[in-house]
Amino acid sequence: MLKHPTFDLLHNLGLSGMAAAFRTLEGLPETRNMDHAEWLGLLLDHEVTARNQKRFEARARVARLRMNATIEDVDYRAVRGLDRAMFLKLTTCDWIRAGHDLLVTGPTGLGKSWLVCALGQKACRDDFSVAYHRAPRLFASLALARGLGRHDRLMRSLGRTELLILDDWGPEKLTAEQRRDLMDIIEDRHQRRSTILTSQLPVERWYDLIGDPTIADAILDRLAHNAYRIELQGESLRKTRTDNPIAPQA
């Protein structure tokens, strides 16, 4: 008679993971000989797992990652210059804890966006706040926010995010307003929060993208100071997938 009231009580207390585990475990013959401590341990394990999953789902919704990519699905066999040991090191997320940055460059079709979305998804799993933006759209959003009086609020949001992904930067040169915005974003996050930038252009050509030599020096000095780099090279993986439809995505 105590089983159903206990189930309802767990739900009322917001312990939905424990409630689901309680209903499952009471129907398993192998759990009948468990003592109270073992039962409680299993219930708590299920509750922790359920809460972690909910936090991940919430983080992923806010991150709005462009691709449903995971680190487990990365194809290290593709010929593109991806350093497996370094990428696996990045998957630990220790570089995010240390406030380091990541610069990813290479021609189109080599999986830059896919790789950084996979790292973003892993960061969500490790309970970091993540935000994904295509750089051109972010600059457009900042310009619109400035006109609506919401620019400072958006900049504060970008500054608080533990991992900010700015994807697909370039090849258009920044305007004076965009340079100031990028400088403020990098300055706010320097050595405090981690940033990923991806571009088809190599880092040495980013000076031309920024346009103003003084601001370019300030931005790139902060980015290059503690950044990991992934420099991809090779033939587009999209062509490989066209030739072989079952080839791994990235």
MDAnalysis code that builds the backbone (N, CA, C; Angstrom):
import MDAnalysis as mda
import numpy as np

u = mda.Universe.empty(750, n_residues=250, atom_resindex=np.repeat(np.arange(250), 3), trajectory=True)
u.add_TopologyAttr("name", ["N", "CA", "C"] * 250)
u.add_TopologyAttr("resid", np.arange(1, 251))
u.add_TopologyAttr("resname", ["MET", "LEU", "LYS", "HIS", "PRO", "THR", "PHE", "ASP", "LEU", "LEU", "HIS", "ASN", "LEU", "GLY", "LEU", "SER", "GLY", "MET", "ALA", "ALA", "ALA", "PHE", "ARG", "THR", "LEU", "GLU", "GLY", "LEU", "PRO", "GLU", "THR", "ARG", "ASN", "MET", "ASP", "HIS", "ALA", "GLU", "TRP", "LEU", "GLY", "LEU", "LEU", "LEU", "ASP", "HIS", "GLU", "VAL", "THR", "ALA", "ARG", "ASN", "GLN", "LYS", "ARG", "PHE", "GLU", "ALA", "ARG", "ALA", "ARG", "VAL", "ALA", "ARG", "LEU", "ARG", "MET", "ASN", "ALA", "THR", "ILE", "GLU", "ASP", "VAL", "ASP", "TYR", "ARG", "ALA", "VAL", "ARG", "GLY", "LEU", "ASP", "ARG", "ALA", "MET", "PHE", "LEU", "LYS", "LEU", "THR", "THR", "CYS", "ASP", "TRP", "ILE", "ARG", "ALA", "GLY", "HIS", "ASP", "LEU", "LEU", "VAL", "THR", "GLY", "PRO", "THR", "GLY", "LEU", "GLY", "LYS", "SER", "TRP", "LEU", "VAL", "CYS", "ALA", "LEU", "GLY", "GLN", "LYS", "ALA", "CYS", "ARG", "ASP", "ASP", "PHE", "SER", "VAL", "ALA", "TYR", "HIS", "ARG", "ALA", "PRO", "ARG", "LEU", "PHE", "ALA", "SER", "LEU", "ALA", "LEU", "ALA", "ARG", "GLY", "LEU", "GLY", "ARG", "HIS", "ASP", "ARG", "LEU", "MET", "ARG", "SER", "LEU", "GLY", "ARG", "THR", "GLU", "LEU", "LEU", "ILE", "LEU", "ASP", "ASP", "TRP", "GLY", "PRO", "GLU", "LYS", "LEU", "THR", "ALA", "GLU", "GLN", "ARG", "ARG", "ASP", "LEU", "MET", "ASP", "ILE", "ILE", "GLU", "ASP", "ARG", "HIS", "GLN", "ARG", "ARG", "SER", "THR", "ILE", "LEU", "THR", "SER", "GLN", "LEU", "PRO", "VAL", "GLU", "ARG", "TRP", "TYR", "ASP", "LEU", "ILE", "GLY", "ASP", "PRO", "THR", "ILE", "ALA", "ASP", "ALA", "ILE", "LEU", "ASP", "ARG", "LEU", "ALA", "HIS", "ASN", "ALA", "TYR", "ARG", "ILE", "GLU", "LEU", "GLN", "GLY", "GLU", "SER", "LEU", "ARG", "LYS", "THR", "ARG", "THR", "ASP", "ASN", "PRO", "ILE", "ALA", "PRO", "GLN", "ALA"])
u.atoms.positions = np.array([
    [0.815, -1.210, 0.000],
    [0.000, 0.000, 0.000],
    [0.852, 1.265, 0.000],
    [2.104, 1.135, 0.432],
    [2.953, 2.320, 0.494],
    [3.555, 2.692, -0.851],
    [3.464, 1.766, -1.812],
    [4.162, 2.006, -3.077],
    [3.566, 3.178, -3.839],
    [2.273, 3.198, -3.981],
    [1.657, 4.256, -4.763],
    [1.765, 5.630, -4.092],
    [1.517, 5.744, -2.801],
    [1.738, 7.037, -2.136],
    [3.184, 7.514, -2.263],
    [4.134, 6.582, -2.194],
    [5.536, 6.957, -2.341],
    [5.806, 7.482, -3.744],
    [5.257, 6.819, -4.736],
    [5.413, 7.253, -6.125],
    [4.851, 8.664, -6.298],
    [3.644, 8.893, -5.761],
    [3.039, 10.215, -5.879],
    [3.850, 11.256, -5.126],
    [4.371, 10.879, -3.968],
    [5.157, 11.827, -3.168],
    [6.426, 12.234, -3.900],
    [7.102, 11.281, -4.540],
    [8.305, 11.606, -5.303],
    [7.990, 12.594, -6.415],
    [6.872, 12.386, -7.101],
    [6.463, 13.315, -8.158],
    [6.167, 14.698, -7.581],
    [5.465, 14.731, -6.462],
    [5.115, 16.009, -5.849],
    [6.347, 16.793, -5.403],
    [7.397, 16.079, -5.054],
    [8.650, 16.719, -4.630],
    [9.524, 17.104, -5.827],
    [9.058, 16.827, -7.042],
    [9.840, 17.158, -8.230],
    [10.940, 16.165, -8.523],
    [10.867, 14.974, -7.942],
    [11.885, 13.941, -8.136],
    [11.396, 12.947, -9.196],
    [11.212, 13.437, -10.400],
    [10.616, 12.606, -11.453],
    [11.520, 11.454, -11.854],
    [12.844, 11.660, -11.791],
    [13.768, 10.572, -12.107],
    [13.661, 9.436, -11.108],
    [13.566, 9.781, -9.838],
    [13.414, 8.765, -8.805],
    [12.055, 8.084, -8.923],
    [11.017, 8.846, -9.268],
    [9.678, 8.271, -9.405],
    [9.638, 7.245, -10.526],
    [10.255, 7.597, -11.677],
    [10.288, 6.656, -12.803],
    [11.085, 5.409, -12.433],
    [12.193, 5.602, -11.723],
    [13.015, 4.461, -11.308],
    [12.270, 3.597, -10.303],
    [11.530, 4.245, -9.405],
    [10.755, 3.504, -8.395],
    [9.764, 2.569, -9.076],
    [9.052, 3.080, -10.075],
    [8.060, 2.259, -10.770],
    [8.732, 1.120, -11.522],
    [9.905, 1.383, -12.111],
    [10.609, 0.344, -12.864],
    [11.169, -0.729, -11.942],
    [11.816, -0.292, -10.870],
    [12.506, -1.234, -9.986],
    [11.546, -2.144, -9.235],
    [10.374, -1.616, -8.868],
    [9.460, -2.445, -8.081],
    [8.916, -3.623, -8.889],
    [9.050, -3.549, -10.220],
    [8.569, -4.645, -11.044],
    [9.644, -5.623, -11.465],
    [10.869, -5.434, -10.999],
    [11.973, -6.313, -11.378],
    [12.231, -7.344, -10.290],
    [12.209, -8.625, -10.630],
    [12.436, -9.668, -9.613],
    [13.807, -9.550, -8.943],
    [14.830, -9.132, -9.722],
    [16.183, -9.098, -9.170],
    [16.375, -8.014, -8.119],
    [15.422, -7.076, -7.989],
    [15.577, -6.020, -6.984],
    [14.914, -6.361, -5.650],
    [14.226, -7.504, -5.582],
    [13.476, -7.823, -4.373],
    [14.374, -8.116, -3.173],
    [15.576, -8.579, -3.445],
    [16.485, -8.923, -2.349],
    [17.436, -7.789, -1.995],
    [17.253, -6.620, -2.622],
    [18.112, -5.478, -2.298],
    [17.743, -4.891, -0.947],
    [18.755, -4.397, -0.244],
    [18.446, -3.714, 1.007],
    [18.069, -2.257, 0.715],
    [17.690, -1.544, 1.750],
    [17.199, -0.175, 1.567],
    [18.272, 0.741, 0.973],
    [19.515, 0.575, 1.387],
    [20.587, 1.435, 0.891],
    [20.807, 1.237, -0.603],
    [20.732, -0.033, -1.050],
    [20.901, -0.311, -2.477],
    [19.755, 0.289, -3.295],
    [18.547, 0.152, -2.798],
    [17.392, 0.741, -3.469],
    [17.548, 2.257, -3.579],
    [17.897, 2.865, -2.457],
    [18.038, 4.317, -2.447],
    [19.142, 4.763, -3.405],
    [20.234, 4.014, -3.431],
    [21.330, 4.352, -4.333],
    [20.894, 4.328, -5.789],
    [20.135, 3.300, -6.181],
    [19.647, 3.210, -7.554],
    [18.688, 4.354, -7.881],
    [17.803, 4.664, -6.943],
    [16.869, 5.769, -7.167],
    [17.611, 7.093, -7.355],
    [18.613, 7.319, -6.518],
    [19.392, 8.560, -6.629],
    [20.167, 8.618, -7.939],
    [20.732, 7.490, -8.373],
    [21.439, 7.456, -9.656],
    [20.511, 7.847, -10.803],
    [19.284, 7.329, -10.778],
    [18.327, 7.670, -11.839],
    [17.945, 9.148, -11.784],
    [17.815, 9.676, -10.593],
    [17.462, 11.090, -10.464],
    [18.575, 11.984, -11.006],
    [19.816, 11.659, -10.671],
    [20.954, 12.436, -11.175],
    [21.013, 12.371, -12.699],
    [20.823, 11.178, -13.254],
    [20.849, 11.021, -14.712],
    [19.746, 11.841, -15.373],
    [18.551, 11.791, -14.801],
    [17.427, 12.540, -15.364],
    [17.677, 14.041, -15.306],
    [18.225, 14.521, -14.205],
    [18.491, 15.960, -14.081],
    [19.589, 16.404, -15.039],
    [20.621, 15.583, -15.182],
    [21.680, 15.914, -16.133],
    [21.135, 15.999, -17.555],
    [20.246, 15.072, -17.905],
    [19.654, 15.087, -19.242],
    [18.811, 16.338, -19.457],
    [18.062, 16.741, -18.453],
    [17.245, 17.952, -18.571],
    [18.118, 19.191, -18.722],
    [19.209, 19.252, -17.961],
    [20.112, 20.401, -18.086],
    [20.737, 20.447, -19.474],
    [21.145, 19.270, -19.977],
    [21.712, 19.230, -21.327],
    [20.700, 19.704, -22.366],
    [19.476, 19.223, -22.269],
    [18.458, 19.610, -23.245],
    [18.199, 21.110, -23.199],
    [18.200, 21.683, -21.993],
    [18.003, 23.128, -21.872],
    [19.189, 23.887, -22.464],
    [20.406, 23.431, -22.167],
    [21.597, 24.072, -22.731],
    [21.588, 24.002, -24.260],
    [21.211, 22.846, -24.793],
    [21.215, 22.660, -26.243],
    [20.180, 23.556, -26.923],
    [19.019, 23.720, -26.295],
    [17.994, 24.599, -26.871],
    [18.496, 26.032, -26.958],
    [19.138, 26.500, -25.900],
    [19.643, 27.872, -25.881],
    [20.799, 28.038, -26.866],
    [21.648, 27.022, -26.982],
    [22.821, 27.103, -27.855],
    [22.431, 27.260, -29.314],
    [21.358, 26.606, -29.732],
    [20.873, 26.676, -31.116],
    [21.981, 26.329, -32.109],
    [22.622, 25.212, -31.858],
    [23.701, 24.754, -32.730],
    [23.164, 24.481, -34.129],
    [23.964, 24.827, -35.106],
    [23.525, 24.712, -36.500],
    [23.343, 23.270, -36.934],
    [24.150, 22.366, -36.380],
    [24.130, 20.969, -36.798],
    [24.015, 20.058, -35.587],
    [23.346, 18.939, -35.765],
    [23.219, 17.935, -34.717],
    [24.445, 17.025, -34.767],
    [25.571, 17.559, -34.335],
    [26.853, 16.865, -34.425],
    [27.306, 16.414, -33.050],
    [28.001, 15.284, -32.991],
    [28.543, 14.770, -31.735],
    [30.004, 14.390, -31.929],
    [30.770, 14.479, -30.864],
    [32.191, 14.157, -30.951],
    [32.405, 12.680, -31.255],
    [31.428, 11.825, -30.868],
    [31.568, 10.392, -31.121],
    [31.503, 10.066, -32.612],
    [30.924, 10.966, -33.413],
    [30.745, 10.704, -34.840],
    [31.796, 11.375, -35.722],
    [32.809, 11.984, -35.116],
    [33.855, 12.637, -35.915],
    [34.640, 11.581, -36.695],
    [34.844, 11.844, -37.974],
    [35.575, 10.918, -38.851],
    [37.040, 11.362, -38.920],
    [37.906, 10.632, -38.248],
    [39.325, 10.967, -38.253],
    [40.047, 10.392, -39.474],
    [39.341, 9.589, -40.254],
    [39.970, 9.000, -41.439],
    [39.984, 9.960, -42.618],
    [39.108, 10.959, -42.590],
    [39.059, 11.914, -43.700],
    [40.378, 12.671, -43.809],
    [40.861, 12.816, -45.027],
    [42.138, 13.493, -45.272],
    [41.893, 14.997, -45.282],
    [42.111, 15.627, -44.151],
    [41.890, 17.080, -44.050],
    [42.803, 17.747, -43.025],
    [43.751, 16.987, -42.471],
    [44.710, 17.583, -41.549],
    [44.215, 17.761, -40.136],
    [43.164, 17.033, -39.748],
    [42.663, 17.133, -38.383],
    [43.541, 16.315, -37.446],
    [44.122, 16.988, -36.459],
    [44.982, 16.340, -35.472],
    [44.089, 15.637, -34.448],
    [44.050, 14.319, -34.511],
    [43.152, 13.559, -33.638],
    [43.469, 13.775, -32.171],
    [44.743, 13.753, -31.815],
    [45.118, 13.890, -30.410],
    [44.679, 15.250, -29.868],
    [44.878, 16.307, -30.652],
    [44.487, 17.632, -30.181],
    [42.970, 17.761, -30.091],
    [42.256, 17.201, -31.083],
    [40.803, 17.307, -31.041],
    [40.235, 16.546, -29.842],
    [40.784, 15.376, -29.572],
    [40.327, 14.621, -28.403],
    [40.608, 15.395, -27.111],
    [41.718, 16.116, -27.090],
    [42.011, 16.967, -25.930],
    [40.955, 18.056, -25.785],
    [40.514, 18.617, -26.916],
    [39.489, 19.654, -26.874],
    [38.157, 19.103, -26.357],
    [37.898, 17.819, -26.614],
    [36.623, 17.245, -26.189],
    [36.502, 17.115, -24.673],
    [37.614, 17.245, -23.949],
    [37.540, 17.208, -22.482],
    [36.948, 18.487, -21.910],
    [36.949, 19.562, -22.724],
    [36.441, 20.876, -22.323],
    [37.320, 21.571, -21.283],
    [38.511, 21.038, -21.023],
    [39.418, 21.710, -20.080],
    [39.820, 23.092, -20.591],
    [39.918, 23.247, -21.902],
    [40.279, 24.551, -22.465],
    [39.193, 25.596, -22.203],
    [37.939, 25.158, -22.097],
    [36.860, 26.086, -21.755],
    [36.983, 26.491, -20.290],
    [37.298, 25.530, -19.443],
    [37.484, 25.841, -18.020],
    [38.625, 26.830, -17.829],
    [39.629, 26.773, -18.706],
    [40.792, 27.662, -18.604],
    [40.590, 28.982, -19.343],
    [39.460, 29.144, -20.045],
    [39.202, 30.387, -20.762],
    [40.009, 30.546, -22.032],
    [40.413, 29.433, -22.653],
    [41.168, 29.506, -23.900],
    [40.217, 29.570, -25.099],
    [40.762, 29.943, -26.252],
    [39.976, 30.084, -27.469],
    [40.372, 29.017, -28.490],
    [39.601, 28.939, -29.575],
    [39.862, 27.981, -30.645],
    [39.607, 28.667, -31.979],
    [40.597, 28.597, -32.875],
    [40.487, 29.167, -34.210],
    [40.516, 28.027, -35.215],
    [39.477, 27.939, -36.043],
    [39.352, 26.847, -37.013],
    [39.301, 27.445, -38.411],
    [40.245, 27.064, -39.249],
    [40.306, 27.596, -40.609],
    [40.393, 26.465, -41.619],
    [40.056, 26.785, -42.862],
    [40.157, 25.801, -43.929],
    [39.123, 26.068, -45.006],
    [39.336, 25.535, -46.194],
    [38.403, 25.741, -47.307],
    [37.014, 25.202, -46.990],
    [36.049, 25.644, -47.755],
    [34.677, 25.183, -47.562],
    [34.561, 23.683, -47.820],
    [33.649, 23.049, -47.093],
    [33.377, 21.637, -47.317],
    [34.206, 20.669, -46.510],
    [35.055, 21.173, -45.596],
    [35.909, 20.285, -44.803],
    [35.345, 20.000, -43.415],
    [34.163, 20.503, -43.124],
    [33.509, 20.154, -41.864],
    [33.819, 21.072, -40.699],
    [34.210, 22.314, -40.970],
    [34.511, 23.237, -39.872],
    [33.302, 23.428, -38.958],
    [32.168, 23.736, -39.573],
    [30.957, 23.970, -38.770],
    [30.553, 22.712, -38.016],
    [30.667, 21.574, -38.652],
    [30.290, 20.315, -38.016],
    [31.166, 20.044, -36.796],
    [32.454, 20.256, -36.931],
    [33.377, 19.998, -35.826],
    [33.102, 20.918, -34.642],
    [32.886, 22.198, -34.920],
    [32.673, 23.118, -33.797],
    [31.299, 22.902, -33.161],
    [30.316, 22.468, -33.948],
    [29.019, 22.127, -33.351],
    [29.148, 20.887, -32.476],
    [29.988, 19.936, -32.876],
    [30.228, 18.759, -32.045],
    [30.866, 19.168, -30.715],
    [31.824, 20.100, -30.763],
    [32.427, 20.588, -29.520],
    [31.414, 21.369, -28.691],
    [30.554, 22.124, -29.369],
    [29.512, 22.844, -28.654],
    [28.535, 21.909, -27.974],
    [28.173, 20.820, -28.656],
    [27.268, 19.837, -28.064],
    [27.899, 19.176, -26.842],
    [29.210, 18.870, -26.937],
    [29.907, 18.276, -25.788],
    [29.972, 19.271, -24.625],
    [30.161, 20.545, -24.929],
    [30.174, 21.554, -23.877],
    [28.811, 21.630, -23.185],
    [27.733, 21.510, -23.950],
    [26.393, 21.466, -23.347],
    [26.257, 20.261, -22.430],
    [26.771, 19.119, -22.876],
    [26.718, 17.911, -22.048],
    [27.505, 18.094, -20.756],
    [28.577, 18.872, -20.814],
    [29.393, 19.113, -19.622],
    [28.898, 20.309, -18.818],
    [27.694, 20.789, -19.140],
    [26.994, 21.815, -18.363],
    [27.593, 23.213, -18.510],
    [28.170, 23.509, -19.679],
    [28.588, 24.872, -19.995],
    [27.486, 25.563, -20.794],
    [27.358, 26.864, -20.614],
    [26.439, 27.628, -21.465],
    [27.123, 27.871, -22.813],
    [26.362, 27.670, -23.892],
    [26.894, 27.735, -25.243],
    [25.964, 28.579, -26.110],
    [26.542, 29.368, -27.004],
    [25.749, 30.110, -27.993],
    [26.439, 30.001, -29.340],
    [25.668, 29.605, -30.340],
    [26.188, 29.495, -31.705],
    [25.619, 30.634, -32.553],
    [26.494, 31.308, -33.300],
    [26.071, 32.361, -34.224],
    [26.895, 32.265, -35.498],
    [26.235, 32.386, -36.628],
    [26.981, 32.659, -37.852],
    [27.383, 34.122, -37.790],
    [28.670, 34.384, -38.007],
    [29.202, 35.738, -37.800],
    [28.429, 36.805, -38.578],
    [28.132, 36.600, -39.869],
    [27.399, 37.656, -40.593],
    [26.048, 37.973, -39.962],
    [25.334, 36.947, -39.508],
    [24.025, 37.177, -38.906],
    [24.145, 37.848, -37.544],
    [25.193, 37.514, -36.805],
    [25.377, 38.160, -35.510],
    [25.637, 39.649, -35.682],
    [26.481, 40.018, -36.640],
    [26.744, 41.439, -36.865],
    [25.460, 42.165, -37.291],
    [24.637, 41.497, -38.106],
    [23.357, 42.093, -38.503],
    [22.430, 42.252, -37.294],
    [22.426, 41.253, -36.412],
    [21.593, 41.322, -35.209],
    [22.063, 42.437, -34.279],
    [23.362, 42.608, -34.172],
    [23.903, 43.677, -33.332],
    [23.539, 45.048, -33.884],
    [23.588, 45.195, -35.212],
    [23.208, 46.464, -35.830],
    [21.736, 46.773, -35.579],
    [20.884, 45.736, -35.712],
    [19.459, 45.923, -35.460],
    [19.209, 46.247, -33.994],
    [19.911, 45.533, -33.105],
    [19.742, 45.772, -31.670],
    [20.161, 47.189, -31.295],
    [21.172, 47.718, -31.950],
    [21.610, 49.082, -31.675],
    [20.493, 50.069, -32.008],
    [19.833, 49.830, -33.118],
    [18.749, 50.724, -33.507],
    [17.540, 50.623, -32.605],
    [17.343, 49.461, -31.983],
    [16.190, 49.247, -31.110],
    [16.498, 49.508, -29.638],
    [17.722, 49.916, -29.349],
    [18.105, 50.177, -27.971],
    [18.394, 48.928, -27.156],
    [18.671, 47.808, -27.834],
    [18.916, 46.539, -27.138],
    [20.356, 46.055, -27.296],
    [21.198, 46.908, -27.833],
    [22.577, 46.497, -28.140],
    [23.335, 46.081, -26.889],
    [23.246, 46.884, -25.833],
    [23.989, 46.581, -24.603],
    [23.524, 45.258, -23.992],
    [22.221, 44.997, -24.056],
    [21.693, 43.753, -23.498],
    [22.236, 42.544, -24.255],
    [22.277, 42.645, -25.588],
    [22.804, 41.546, -26.391],
    [24.292, 41.345, -26.131],
    [25.023, 42.424, -25.998],
    [26.464, 42.310, -25.736],
    [26.713, 41.675, -24.371],
    [25.910, 42.015, -23.391],
    [26.075, 41.397, -22.064],
    [25.800, 39.901, -22.134],
    [24.797, 39.527, -22.921],
    [24.484, 38.110, -23.079],
    [25.646, 37.365, -23.731],
    [26.244, 37.959, -24.750],
    [27.394, 37.340, -25.407],
    [28.573, 37.228, -24.442],
    [28.742, 38.226, -23.615],
    [29.861, 38.224, -22.675],
    [29.729, 37.179, -21.583],
    [28.491, 36.843, -21.205],
    [28.279, 35.876, -20.124],
    [28.390, 34.432, -20.597],
    [28.177, 34.188, -21.870],
    [28.164, 32.817, -22.380],
    [29.544, 32.179, -22.231],
    [29.569, 30.970, -21.695],
    [30.866, 30.336, -21.409],
    [31.577, 29.877, -22.677],
    [30.832, 29.474, -23.694],
    [31.431, 29.138, -24.991],
    [30.622, 29.822, -26.086],
    [31.257, 30.770, -26.761],
    [30.632, 31.493, -27.868],
    [31.246, 31.000, -29.173],
    [30.393, 30.529, -30.087],
    [30.849, 30.038, -31.384],
    [30.470, 31.054, -32.449],
    [31.474, 31.637, -33.101],
    [31.259, 32.552, -34.219],
    [31.706, 31.832, -35.484],
    [30.738, 31.355, -36.220],
    [31.000, 30.492, -37.369],
    [30.960, 31.299, -38.671],
    [31.809, 30.868, -39.619],
    [31.740, 31.367, -40.994],
    [32.040, 32.858, -41.083],
    [33.146, 33.263, -40.472],
    [33.570, 34.669, -40.531],
    [34.259, 34.940, -41.860],
    [33.900, 36.058, -42.509],
    [34.498, 36.427, -43.785],
    [33.703, 35.843, -44.941],
    [34.135, 36.132, -46.193],
    [35.345, 36.886, -46.548],
    [35.151, 38.393, -46.659],
    [33.922, 38.901, -46.354],
    [33.707, 40.334, -46.483],
    [34.444, 41.092, -45.374],
    [35.010, 42.236, -45.725],
    [35.711, 43.056, -44.749],
    [34.707, 43.685, -43.787],
    [35.101, 43.795, -42.531],
    [34.215, 44.379, -41.525],
    [34.040, 45.874, -41.736],
    [32.857, 46.360, -41.400],
    [32.631, 47.800, -41.362],
    [33.191, 48.351, -40.051],
    [33.234, 49.671, -39.933],
    [33.738, 50.291, -38.705],
    [32.899, 49.866, -37.501],
    [31.592, 49.797, -37.672],
    [30.698, 49.385, -36.579],
    [30.941, 47.930, -36.197],
    [31.107, 47.058, -37.193],
    [31.356, 45.644, -36.918],
    [32.707, 45.442, -36.245],
    [33.698, 46.237, -36.626],
    [35.011, 46.141, -35.962],
    [34.890, 46.458, -34.486],
    [34.148, 47.521, -34.169],
    [33.980, 47.886, -32.758],
    [33.249, 46.792, -31.990],
    [32.221, 46.228, -32.623],
    [31.480, 45.157, -31.958],
    [32.372, 43.949, -31.702],
    [33.136, 43.537, -32.707],
    [34.012, 42.377, -32.536],
    [35.063, 42.654, -31.472],
    [35.620, 43.853, -31.476],
    [36.619, 44.212, -30.470],
    [36.012, 44.143, -29.071],
    [34.796, 44.656, -28.908],
    [34.153, 44.631, -27.590],
    [33.866, 43.200, -27.149],
    [33.411, 42.362, -28.083],
    [33.128, 40.963, -27.744],
    [34.397, 40.255, -27.280],
    [35.475, 40.396, -28.051],
    [36.726, 39.714, -27.706],
    [37.304, 40.268, -26.416],
    [37.230, 41.581, -26.238],
    [37.765, 42.201, -25.024],
    [36.996, 41.723, -23.788],
    [35.667, 41.672, -23.884],
    [34.858, 41.233, -22.739],
    [35.161, 39.790, -22.347],
    [35.507, 38.979, -23.326],
    [35.665, 37.550, -23.080],
    [37.112, 37.133, -22.835],
    [38.060, 38.012, -23.100],
    [39.482, 37.651, -23.060],
    [39.894, 37.092, -21.703],
    [40.398, 35.843, -21.726],
    [40.885, 35.130, -20.552],
    [39.795, 34.876, -19.503],
    [38.538, 35.081, -19.868],
    [37.428, 34.825, -18.950],
    [36.462, 33.789, -19.507],
    [36.178, 33.879, -20.789],
    [35.258, 32.977, -21.461],
    [35.906, 32.516, -22.772],
    [35.483, 31.377, -23.270],
    [36.090, 30.805, -24.477],
    [35.284, 31.159, -25.721],
    [36.020, 31.382, -26.816],
    [35.416, 31.740, -28.096],
    [35.971, 30.840, -29.186],
    [35.093, 30.365, -30.057],
    [35.512, 29.647, -31.263],
    [35.204, 30.526, -32.465],
    [36.191, 30.722, -33.329],
    [35.977, 31.404, -34.598],
    [36.337, 30.454, -35.729],
    [35.488, 30.407, -36.752],
    [35.821, 29.629, -37.939],
    [35.812, 30.545, -39.149],
    [36.669, 30.231, -40.099],
    [36.767, 31.044, -41.316],
    [37.387, 30.227, -42.428],
    [37.007, 30.537, -43.656],
    [37.663, 29.927, -44.804],
    [39.064, 30.491, -45.007],
    [39.310, 31.670, -44.454],
    [40.593, 32.341, -44.656],
    [41.559, 32.013, -43.522],
    [42.849, 31.855, -43.822],
    [43.837, 31.601, -42.762],
    [43.964, 32.807, -41.842],
    [44.434, 32.555, -40.615],
    [44.490, 33.594, -39.587],
    [45.295, 34.801, -40.050],
    [46.376, 34.588, -40.805],
    [47.200, 35.717, -41.233],
    [46.460, 36.675, -42.164],
    [45.350, 36.241, -42.736],
    [44.563, 37.126, -43.586],
    [43.431, 37.806, -42.832],
    [43.304, 37.515, -41.544],
    [42.251, 38.142, -40.762],
    [42.512, 39.627, -40.548],
    [43.777, 40.049, -40.631],
    [44.078, 41.478, -40.550],
    [43.337, 42.235, -41.641],
    [43.336, 41.675, -42.846],
    [42.635, 42.314, -43.958],
    [41.129, 42.319, -43.729],
    [40.593, 41.248, -43.129],
    [39.154, 41.190, -42.850],
    [38.730, 42.278, -41.870],
    [39.544, 42.496, -40.860],
    [39.209, 43.493, -39.838],
    [39.325, 44.901, -40.403],
    [40.378, 45.132, -41.193],
    [40.479, 46.404, -41.908],
    [41.352, 47.440, -41.228],
    [41.094, 47.767, -40.003],
    [41.867, 48.775, -39.274],
    [43.052, 48.101, -38.596],
    [44.292, 48.506, -38.915],
    [45.479, 47.823, -38.374],
    [45.553, 47.838, -36.853],
    [45.190, 48.947, -36.238],
    [45.283, 49.049, -34.780],
    [44.290, 48.112, -34.104],
    [43.049, 48.127, -34.569],
    [42.034, 47.246, -33.988],
    [42.356, 45.789, -34.307],
    [42.864, 45.536, -35.513],
    [43.237, 44.170, -35.889],
    [44.322, 43.635, -34.962],
    [45.315, 44.451, -34.669],
    [46.374, 44.030, -33.743],
    [45.798, 43.696, -32.373],
    [44.886, 44.543, -31.881],
    [44.312, 44.337, -30.553],
    [43.477, 43.053, -30.511],
    [42.655, 42.828, -31.550],
    [41.796, 41.642, -31.577],
    [42.630, 40.371, -31.696],
    [43.541, 40.354, -32.661],
    [44.292, 39.125, -32.923],
    [45.316, 38.835, -31.831],
    [45.815, 39.870, -31.186],
    [46.721, 39.636, -30.058],
    [45.996, 38.901, -28.938],
    [44.751, 39.279, -28.690],
    [43.978, 38.631, -27.639],
    [43.569, 37.216, -28.051],
    [43.197, 37.043, -29.317],
    [42.783, 35.727, -29.776],
    [43.950, 34.748, -29.855],
    [45.048, 35.200, -30.400],
    [46.185, 34.302, -30.627],
    [46.952, 33.990, -29.353],
    [46.724, 34.773, -28.300],
    [47.511, 34.631, -27.080],
    [47.394, 33.249, -26.461],
    [46.181, 32.713, -26.421],
    [45.988, 31.414, -25.740],
    [45.081, 30.488, -26.537],
    [45.105, 30.634, -27.865],
    [44.153, 29.889, -28.694],
    [44.753, 28.595, -29.236],
    [43.924, 27.562, -29.246],
    [44.230, 26.368, -30.022],
    [43.876, 26.649, -31.477],
    [44.531, 25.939, -32.388],
    [44.252, 26.146, -33.810],
    [44.021, 24.813, -34.509],
    [43.001, 24.796, -35.342],
    [42.759, 23.686, -36.253],
    [42.801, 24.258, -37.664],
    [43.763, 23.819, -38.444],
    [43.931, 24.323, -39.811],
    [43.689, 23.166, -40.771],
    [42.491, 23.127, -41.320],
    [42.088, 22.024, -42.187],
    [42.530, 22.278, -43.631],
    [42.871, 21.189, -44.300],
    [43.278, 21.258, -45.705],
    [42.776, 20.009, -46.411],
    [42.583, 20.123, -47.710],
    [42.199, 18.950, -48.484],
    [40.985, 19.193, -49.352],
    [40.464, 18.102, -49.896],
    [39.326, 18.166, -50.794],
    [38.025, 18.170, -50.004],
    [37.035, 18.865, -50.524],
    [35.751, 18.984, -49.857],
    [35.154, 17.615, -49.533],
    [34.686, 17.458, -48.290],
    [34.023, 16.221, -47.897],
    [32.655, 16.092, -48.553],
    [32.096, 17.195, -49.007],
    [30.807, 17.117, -49.687],
    [30.932, 16.313, -50.978],
    [32.057, 16.477, -51.673],
    [32.285, 15.696, -52.881],
    [32.432, 14.220, -52.533],
    [33.105, 13.938, -51.412],
    [33.266, 12.554, -50.970],
    [31.914, 11.924, -50.677],
    [31.014, 12.692, -50.032],
    [29.698, 12.146, -49.709],
    [28.849, 11.967, -50.955],
    [29.093, 12.808, -51.981],
    [28.373, 12.634, -53.239],
    [28.813, 11.356, -53.934],
    [30.129, 11.089, -53.882],
    [30.654, 9.868, -54.494],
    [30.267, 8.635, -53.688],
    [30.157, 8.798, -52.367],
    [29.835, 7.685, -51.470],
    [28.755, 8.134, -50.483],
    [27.481, 7.908, -50.776],
    [26.396, 8.439, -49.937],
    [26.432, 7.982, -48.496],
    [27.115, 6.878, -48.178],
    [27.140, 6.405, -46.788],
    [28.399, 6.850, -46.060],
    [29.202, 7.750, -46.683],
    [30.415, 8.236, -46.030],
    [30.042, 9.044, -44.786],
    [30.871, 8.992, -43.712],
    [30.593, 9.748, -42.506],
    [30.502, 11.236, -42.810],
    [29.694, 11.964, -42.012],
    [29.483, 13.379, -42.287],
    [30.713, 14.202, -41.974],
    [31.370, 13.956, -40.846],
    [32.555, 14.736, -40.525],
    [33.482, 13.927, -39.635],
])
